[in-house]
Amino acid sequence: MSVSDSWKLLVFRDGKVLRDARELLLEFRHTLQSVCELSDFASGPARDALLEALLRCGELECALADAGGDSAQIICIAAITDRLATALLSGQAPEIPGIALDNLEELVSRSIVGVSPPEGFSYYALHPLDCADLLSELQLRPAAAAVIGIRSIGTTLSAVVRGWFELHGIPAERICVRPDGHPFDRRLNLSVDERCWIRSQSGRGAMFLVVDEGPGLSGSSFLAVGEALLENGVAPEQIIFIPSSEPDLDALLAPQAAARWSKFRTVALKPTRHIPQDAQEDVSAGRWRNVVFPCASDWPASWIWTERKKYLSGSRDHLFRFDGLGHYGTAVRRRSQLLAEYGWGPAAEAAGSGFTAFPWLDSNGVAQQLLPVKLAPARVSQKEILQAAQYCAFRAEHFQTEVQDQSALEHMARTNLERAMGIHLPKDFQLPIERAVIADARVMPYEWMVRDGRLLKSDASCHGDDHFFPGPTDIAWDLAGLIVEWGLDGDGSRVVLDEYSRIARDNASPRLPNYLVAYCAFRLGFSVSAAQSITDSAEQQRFAKEARKYREKLGNLLHTSTAA
C-alpha cells in the first residue's frame, strides 16, 4: 500500500442482501395489484402507492439484471417500470396490460438474487420526480433521448427520465448498466447489444443522458459510462451527466478525475422539493448543531454530505428526518416507533415523502437537553451507565436479525489497521455472532437526551443498517461503542457488561475485545475519510481530533486484546 493510499480506508459497506426472487415478485405483485385497483390518482395516498410500486419494480429489474437473468424477462419487467414511471409523472393510472399481471411469475427464472438498496431513495432524500423537476427547468428538446441508468438506482431514475421525454413528445429509450472494478477506477464493458444500441441512438442524433446518484467519492462510475460512449463514437457534446449533486471535481478520487470529467456537460439535480409541508428550517449538513449546542467549540464533527436531510417545523416543535421512500423508510420508522413504545425514544410518525416527524420540544416547551459533549468518566453516573446497558439489552431482544457472514466487517478492521497504522491483525481474527441485531451504531454522548432523569436515545433507528459499516452485527458492537465513546474505565466497562448480561442473559465479555478493535478501526477510517472529503478547515480539525482519539485507543487495546 503506497503512502498516497494510506488514508483510503473502508467505511462504506456493500448493503446487498440475497433474496428469494419469487418472494420479491410476490411483494411487487401485491403492490402493483393495489395500484391497479385505485381510481383516483390525484390523492396523496394513491401517489404514494404508485411510488412504492415503482420503487419495487425498479428494485426487481435491477436484481434480475445484476443476476444475469434472461434478457426477454428483464425487458418485460423494465417495460412495467417504464409504465409506472410515466403514470407517476402524469398522475394517471398506469397502462399495464392484464396479461402482464397474469404472467408475472413467468418473468423470474432465478431463485436467489442480490438486492442493493438505492442509497438516494434510502438515505439521501432523492425523489424520482426530482429528475422530472430538473428536466422541466432545462426544457431540453433533442431529436431523441438515449437514457443510460447506472444500477442500482439508475433503473428507476432512467425510467423517470425516459418517461418525461415521452410525455413531451420526444422519442426516448433507455438501458441500464453497472460499471465494475475498483471503486475508485471503475470500467464499463459493454455487450454487443449495448454497442449496437448506442450506435443506433447516435445515428438518429439522440442526446445521451447518464443518470445516477452521487457521484460519490471517486466519480468513476459516471466516468466509466461517459468514456465508454466516447469509445463507441458518441461525441462529448451529445452526453450529459445527471448526478444527484454538483461534484467537486478536485476532490474526486478517480485517476485524473477533473480532466476526464470536464469533457462532459453536467447538470446536477436540485435539492428535492418533495418534503413535508411544514418543513421550514433546514438543519441538515451539520446545521442542527447551531440549534443544539450553545457554542461551536462543543460541536461534534459532521461528515456533512453523508447526513440525512432534516428540517425543523415552522414553530420548531417538530423535527422532520428523511428515513427513506416507500418500504425503505417504513422499516426504519417501525424501529423508531418501537423505541418510543418502550420509552427509549421520542414518538415517531410518517410525515410523507419518506420523512418521519419527531417532537422537538418537551411537554413544557423546553428544548430537550443532551448529555455533555465532552463526557468525562467522572461525570457519568452509575445510573446513566446502567440505563445505557439496559438500552443495549433492549436492542438485543427487540432488534434481532440474521447475520450470515461477518467477513466484510473483519476485512474492514484488518484493512483499516494495516493502512492507517501499519498493524497486521492475525489471520484468525474473528468477530463472533451470538446476538445478531440491527445495531444503534451511534452511541456517542451527544446522541443521548435526558428527560426526568431518564436517558432517551435520538437517531437510533437508521445508522445500524445504512451504507456504512457495521451493518447488522452482534450487539457487542454497541457495547464496544459505549465503552469507547463514553470513555469508560475498567470499572465502568464491567458495570455495562454485567448489567447487560443480567438482563439479556448473554455474556458478551469474551467477544468484546475484538469488537472494541473493530469499532475503533471503523471510527478511525470514518474520521480520516471524512477529513479528506471535506474542505472546511474547522471540520477537518474536528475529525483530526477524532482520529487521534481512535488511534490512541487502538494502541492501548492492541496490547491487551486477543487480536494483538
Secondary structure, 3 states (H helix, E strand, C coil): CCHHHCCCCCCECCCCEEEEHHHHHHHHHHHHHHHHCCCCCCCHHHHHHHHHHHHHHHHHHHHHHHCCCCHHHHHHHHHHHHHHHHHHHHCCCCCCCHHHHHCHHHHCCCCEEEECCCHHHHCCCCCCHHHHHHHHHHCCCCCCEEEEEECCCHHHHHHHHHHHHHHCCCCEEEEEECCECCCCCCECCCCHHHHHHHHHHHHCCCEEEEECCCCCCCCHHHHHHHHHHHHCCCCHHHEEEECCCCCCHHHCCCCCHHHHHCCCEECCCCCCCCCCCCEEEECCCCCHHHHHCCCHHHCCCCCHHHCCCEEEECCCCEEEEECCCHHHHHHHHHHHHHHHHCCCCCCCEEEECCEEEEECECCCCCECEECCCCCCHHHCCHHHHHHHHHHHHHHHHHCECCCCCCHHHHHHHHHHHHHHHCCCCCCCCCCCCCCEECCCCCCCHHHEEEECCEEEECCCCCHHHCCECCCCEECHHHHHHHHHHCCCCHHHHHHHHHHHHHHHCCCCHHHHHHHHHHHHHHHHHHHHHHHHHCCCHHHHHHHHHHHHHHHHHHHHHHHHCCCC
